[in-house]
Amino acid sequence: MDVKVDIKTYMTQLGQQARLASRKLAVASTGEKNTALLAMADAIVASKAALLKANAIDMQDGKAKGLDEALLDRLELNEARITAMAEGLGQIAALPDPVGEITDMNYRPSGIQVGKMRVPLGVVGIIYESRPNVTADAAGLCLKSGNAAILRGGSEALHSNQAIAECIRSGLSVAGLPEEVVQVIETTDRAAVGELITMQDYVDVIVPRGGKGLIERVSAEARVPVIKHLHGVCHVYIDARADRQKAIDVAFNAKTQRYGTCNTMETLLVDSAVAADVLPELGKMYRDKGVELRGCEATRAILADINAATDEDWDTEYLAPILSIRVVAGLDEAIEHIHRHSSGHTESIMTEDINHARRFMAEIDSSSVMVNASTRFADGFEYGLGAEIGISTDKIHARGPVGLEGLTSQKYIVIGDGHIRS
């Protein structure tokens, strides 16, 4: 619909509709939710041509506005990504429904039974930039977890998001669920974000997905709880006891499989004992791929034609074909570097030494810690969550990729038989 009212009134209407829809969705059956999810997936596949056409408009506008390659990569929809959106919805439908699950039932000395029931959060507001696939992922995860969703995509993806929203509405209609279960904000006015993050009466949690500036603004101004991560400065450490070929393969993949994602490696740490062995081959592979390398003094002694890394580089999420490399004097120095510069997102160690692997897993305090695997696996789809609403580097209430369980809470349930407290 056209937004012909002022932003505050418009957003209040969305909030009221979402709250009412959330109450209906909370009692919807698993079958109804799965029917809607599968119908959404079918609509996305059937609308492939329309989605590509809408995305082409956004891509053309983005190029005209001078969006960089990383943003354009996030913005682009192609046949594979459209298929992946539909598959993600199908995976969510296949996952167990967490809502209503009762656990930890125990009899107390008084005779009452006490346990916990998993319940939806209510209304989830999601603010995101560039990636139109988030529209489908977020809608699917919120729907399956029993939450109504208010989605605010970036202006650069307006046409793509609206086209996906049509598929979502179609799926909800097939299942007989109210279309207000998922509402995509139809204005690009930035004031809509300011309203959304302060609507305590209607919104239970905010999930921002985008650049550091967006997330800092939301974190500073929100009056609603926020699930977030600011940025992804991810590390791979090649230990002295690493398998050489595994280390090279993983370090190359972690950086080059895709540049514009938060789980892409931004800093490579290499034990000095193996640096001269692995860095020449890795350096050539990165250069052939077009990756700019920036290194410490010891790295530049091995790769003489690279730029010097600055203090700022160790704290930078490039989201681009740029990589910082540091040679370290073993596991202790690698851990210390990560403690100092990590954003708490994802770190990986390449090693065949089980004791080093255990130390790394125990001492690194990031939302995902890996052994002999690429940081690019830090993703809800890869973790078997079907999709993710985002990555959380907070420690409360959810951490790491946030899937269905992260979008629910628990309440205590008590069962008695006329029990009274003495």
N, C-alpha and C positions, 0 to 999 in steps of 0.2 A: 504493500500500500504506500501511497505518497505520504511523506511526513509533512503535514500541513499545520501541526500544532507546535507549540514551543517544546524544546527538548525535555524540560523537566516533566511536563505533562505527558509527553510521549513515553518517556522512560518509566514513569509511574504506572502508566497503563500496562506496559510490558511486565513490570514487576508484579502487579496485581494478577494479571493473567497467568503468569508463571507460578505464582503461589497456589492459585486454584488448581492449575493443571498438575502441580506436584502432588497434591492431595489425592487426585484421581489416579495418578500413575503409581503412587505408593501402594495401592491395593490392586493394581493390575496383575494378572497372572503371568507366570513365566512364558506361557504359550502366547499370550497377547504381545508381550514385548518381543519375543523371537519372531513372531509373524511380521511385526513392523520392521525389525532389523533386516530380515530377508527380503521384504518388499522394497526397502530402501536400496539394498544392494542390486536388486533386479532393475530398479528404476535408474540407478547410476549406469549400469551396463547398457540399458536401452537408450539412455540419453547421451551416449558417448560423443556423438557428433555435435550435439548442442553444447556439451561441456567444453569440447575442444574449441568451438567457435567463440564461446564466451571468454575462454582463457586467452585466445589469440588477441582479443580486444585489449585485455589487461596487459598482455606482454607487449603489444605495440605501444600502449600508453606508457608502460614502465620504461621502455627504451627511450621514448621521446622525453621522459622526465629525467633521464640519466641515471636510472638505478644501476648499481654495480652488478657484476656478474654473479656474485654470491646471492644477492637478493633476487635476481632474475631466475637463478636456478631454483630457489625456493618457490618462486611464483609459478613456474611452468607446470602445466599439466600435459602429460602425453598418454598414449594408450596404456603403457605399462603402469603408470601411476594411477590412472582411473581404475584399471583392473585391480590394483593393490587396494584402493579404497573399498571396492566392493568385497574383496576377499577379507579385508579387515572387519567389515560388518558381519560377514558370515562367521568369522572366527569368534566374534563377540557373542553371536547367537549360540554358538556351540559351547560356550563356557558355562560352568555352573552358575546359577543365579544366587548371589550372596544374600539377597534380601530375605529376611525371615529366618535365616539360619540361627538355630539355638545351640549354644555351646556352654560347657562348664556348669551344667546343672548339678548341684550338690545339696544334700540335706544338711541343715544346720542343727545344732543341739536343741533349738527351740521346736524343731519339727517342720519348719518351713523349707521349701526348696528355693534356692537362689541360682540364677544363671544369667546368661547374656543373650540378647537377640540382636542380629545385625540389621540395621535400618538405613535408609537413604539419608543423605545430608539435607536434602530439600530442594533448594534452587541454587544452581551453580552458574556463576557468571564467568565467561571465558573471553579473554581479550588476547588477540593474536595478530601477527603480522605476516604478510606474504603468503605463507603456505595454505592454499585453499583446501588441501586434503584434511587439514585440522577440522574443518567444518563437519565433515563426515565422521571422522574419528571421535570428536567431542560429542556429537549428537548420539552416536552409537553407545559410547561408554556411559554417558549420563542416562540414556534411556534404560539400558540393561540394569544399571545400579539403582533405578527408581527415582532419579533426579530430573526435574525440569531444568532446561538450559536456556540461558540468554547468551547468544554468541555475538561478539563484536570483532569482525575481521578487519584487516587493514584496508584502507581506501584503494590501495594498488590492486587488490584482488576482488573488488566489488562485484564485477560481472560474474566471475567464477563462483564466488560464494553464493550469489543469488540463484545461479543455475543449480548448484548443489542443494540449496535450500528447497527448491521445487521438488527434487527427488525425495528429500526427507519428508516433506509434507505429504507427498504421494504415499509413502510407506506408512506413515501414521494413519492416514485415511483408510488404507486397506485393513489395518488392524482395529479400526474403530476407536482409536485413541485421539484425544484432542490435539489439534495442530499446535496449540500453545505449549505443548510439552517441549518443543524446540523452537525458539524464536531467534531469527537472525536480524540484528539491528539494521535498519534500512537507511540510516543516515551516516554520512562520513564526518559529521560534525564532531570534533574532538570533545565537545562538552558532554557528549553521551557517555564517554568513559568516566568523566568526573561524577556524573549522576550514578552510574552503575556501581561504582566502588564505594558509594556512601549510602546505598539503599538498604539499611539494616533491617527494615521491616519486611523486605521481600527477598533479599539475597542472603544465602547462608555462607557461601565461600566464593572467593575470586581466584581464578587461575590465569595469570598472565603468561603468554608465550610470545617472546619477541626479543628485541634488542635490549641492551642494558638500560638505555634511557627510559624505555617504556616500563620496565620492571621496577626501576628505582622510583619512578613517579607513582606507580600503583602502590608500592610498599609504603611510600611516605604519606600518601593521601587517603589510602583506604580506611574505612571504618568497619569493614567486613574482613574476617580472617582471610589470609592469602596463602596459597600454596605456590611456591616459586623456586626458581634458581636464577641468579643474576647472570652468570656466564659460565662457559665451559672451558677452563684451562686444563686440558687433560694431558696426562703424561704416560709414556711408555718407558720403562727402565730395562735396559739390556744388561743382565747380570753377567759376571765373569763365568758363571756356570750355565749359561744359556746354550741351547742348541743353536748353532750358527744359522742354519737355513731357516729354522722356525722364526728366529729373531728378525732376520732380514725380511721375511715374508710378512710378518705381523706389523713391523715398524712401517713398511711401505704401505700396507693396506690401511692402517690406522690413520695415515695422513691423506692418502690419495683416493680412497674409495669414493669419498664425497667431501668436498671442502666446506660447504656452508652449513654444517650441522654442529650442534653443541657437544656431540660425543667424538668429534674428530680430534686426533692428537695434535696438540700445539707445541709441545716440548718433548724432545727425545733425550733421555739420559742414558749414557753408555759408560759402563765400568772401564776404567783406564786400562785394565788388563787385556781387554778385547777390542778396544777402540780402533787400533791400527789395523785389525783384521776385518772388522765389519763396516767401518765408515767409508772406506774407498768404494766398495761395491754399492752401498746404500746411497752415497753421494751421487754416483753416476746415475742410478735409477731415478733419484729425485730430479736431477738436472734434466734427464731425458723426458721426464713428465712435465717439466716447466715449473718446478717448485723452487722458490727462492730460499736459500739456506742462510741462517744467521747463527754464528757459533761463538763459543768461548775461545780463549787463547789456545787451549789444548786441542780443541776441535780444528781450529784454523791451521794448526801445525800439521794436521793430517790432510785437511781439505783447504788448501792454500788460497783457492780462488773464491771463497765465500766472504760475506760481510761479517763484521763483528757484531755480536749480540749486545744490546744495551740492557741496563737494569730494567727498563720498561718492557723489553721483549719477554722476559720471564713471566710477566703478569698479563700478557696480552692474548685475548682470544681473537685470532686473525680472521677466521671464517673465510680463508683465502689460501692460495697455494704458497704459503710462507711457513717455514718451520724453524724453530730455535733448537739448537743442539748443544748439550753440555756434557763434557767428560767429567765423571765423578770418581772419587777414590773408594768405590765400593758401596755396599748396601746402606751403611749408616749415612753417608753423604747424600745418597739418592733420597732416602726417607726425609732427611732434613730439608733438602731442596723442595720436596713436595709439600711438606708442612708449611714452608714459607710462602710458596707461590701457588699452590693448588686452589681452585675454586670449590673444591669439595664435590666435584661431579664424578669423574671416573679416572682411575689409574690402573695400569697393568704392569706386571713384572714378567720378564722372559727369563726363566731359569729352570734347570733340572735339579736344583738343590731344594729338597722338600723343606728343610729348615729355613732357608731364605724365603721360600714361598709363604710359609706359615707366619714368619715375622712380618712380612709385607702385608698380609691379610689382617694381622692383628693390630699393627701399628698405624696403618694408613686409614684416616678417618674421612673417607669419601663415601658417597651414596652407592657407588659400585666399585668394587676392588676385584681385579682379575688376575689370573695366572695363565700365562701362555695363550692369551687371546687378545684380539683386536678390540680397542675401545669402542669401535663402531657397533659392537654388539649391545651396548648400553641403550636399549630401546625396548619399549613395551611389546612390540610385535615379536622381536627376537626372544624376549623373556617368556613368551607364551601368554601374555596378557590380552592378546587379540589386537590391541592398539593401546595407546597411552594418551592420557589427557595432558601430560607434560612430565618433566623431570623435576623432582623436588630435592634440593640440597638442604632443606630445613630438617630438623630432627623430630618435629611435632607438626602436623599429625601424621603425615605420610613422608616417606623418604625413597629416593630413587624414582624409577618409572612409576607413575601413578595410574593404576588400572582400576578395575571394578572395586576391589577391597578398599583402595585408597579413597574412593568416592562414597564410602559408607562410614557409619559410626556404629557404636553399640549402645544399647540401653540395658539396664538391669531389669530382669523380670523375676517376680516373686510369686510362688504358688503355695497357698496354704489351704487349710480345711477348717475355717473358722478360728484360726490361731489368733490369740491375743498376747500382748507382751506383758509379762509379769514384772 
